Amino acid sequence: MRSKNMSDVIATYYFRPRSDTEPKMAAQAICEEETTGTWTDISTRTGYVKRLDGSVESIAPQGHGYITRIRYPAEIFEPGNIAQYLSVVAGNLFGLGRLEAVRLMDVEYPDSLVAPFKGPKFGITGVRKMIGSTNRPHVGTIIKPKVGLTPEDTATVAYEAAIGGVDLIKDDETLTDQAFCPMDKRLPLVMKLLGDAKDETGREVLYAVNITTRADRIVERALHAIDLGANMIMIDIFTSGFGALQALGEDSRIKVPIHVHRTMHAAFTRNPEHGIAMRPLAHIIRMIGADQLHTGTVSGKMSHDAPEVKASIEVLTCNCHGMRKTFPVSSGGLHPGKVAHELATLGTDIVLQAGGGIHGHPDGTAAGARAMCQAVEAFMAGTSVEEYAKDHYELERALKQWGSS
């Protein structure tokens, strides 16, 4: 979001100081480590250098620790260099001896430091236009099992999901270009069967093919996927790196939406007292070009915290810096019985993505897709899933399989 001081960056941290360290000294240690200071007085840190010092704007108790807001002069950032931005706001501070724990909670950037980034090419509005939707949630699925299927079986699973009514089908995070399911064979087969499904249903379905690879090859792989017919590409952001996504987002030849998976994120985000919250990471990912981003669920299989999930969604969908909005993706352990709670908590500008909750339906993938779509229809009509299931067999079967919560 935008800094209240239009010339500066404001970063918010939670921290617990070491028992022998005053909170003010601990916050100051963060400030100095990330700007011009070091562990001792030095003769070279004088005069003109000190104008680049950060400052501790506030400290307030919270829980077992404290919240501090630290101002960093915009001049210490290299405009457009996300790697360098992170080295300031999320650098060496995590190992500081004066801190028992520290977590980056939020970052507010001035327009001058966001201006170099183009944001999503499509965003929520663009993806909705491709699908032909207005205000309803989108329903997506993941090819399951996540690895092991042949290209032919992958395409068949995709076809079944498509005729069942999903808007999005994606590879899982570990499927890229392995010998048992090479992209060059998998992608054309999937797109052919999605074309067949469109002929039958009249509906466009997106397929996010996973192009994750090393950063210097990812644009080449993306362009190759598009040549093979891809209408969406997917990247594992934390394993490929922010630079890989930025390269995809800024390349004018890539004219399809970018779906971003956040595998490995919990290494940074899961500990509520140490690491980096998803919100500042989501902000960066939106800035550098994600059209869709996984944000977690409030009722799925993963560790989840509703305020954290909502904070990530807010930074993806707020009106800031004139950027298109990124489509949040709720994924991980969802099934039709969880749909109402997800939508009531997170809103309808969201993609509900179910893997096992579709493919595990007792009547198969197409029926599972219909059940998820029926659960969405029930919510949009203001009807409980139990009531709606009375007239919708697939949903009734899903609720018997997994329950309604």
Buried (B, 14 or more C-beta within 10 A) or exposed (E): BBBEBEEBBBBBBBBBBBEEBEBEEBBBBBBBBBBBBEEEEEEEBEEEEEEEBBEBBEBEEEEEBBBBBBBBBBEBBBEBBBEEBBBBBBBEBBEBEBBBBBBBBBBBBBBBBBEBBBBBBBBBEBBBEBBEEEEBBBBBBBBBBEBEBEBBBBBBBBBBBBBBBBBBBBBBBEBBBEEEBEBEBBBBBBBBBBBBBBEEEEBBBBBBBBBBBEBEEBBEBBBBBBEBBBBBBBBBBBBBBBBBBBBBBBBEEBEBBBBBBBBEBBEBBBEEBBBBBBBBBBBBBBBBBBBBBBBBBBBBEEEBBBEBBBBBBBBBBBEBBEBBBBBBBBBBBBBBBBBBBBBEBBBBBBBBBBBBBBBBBEBBBBBBBBBBBBBBBBBEEEBEBBEBBEEBBBBBBBBEBBEBE
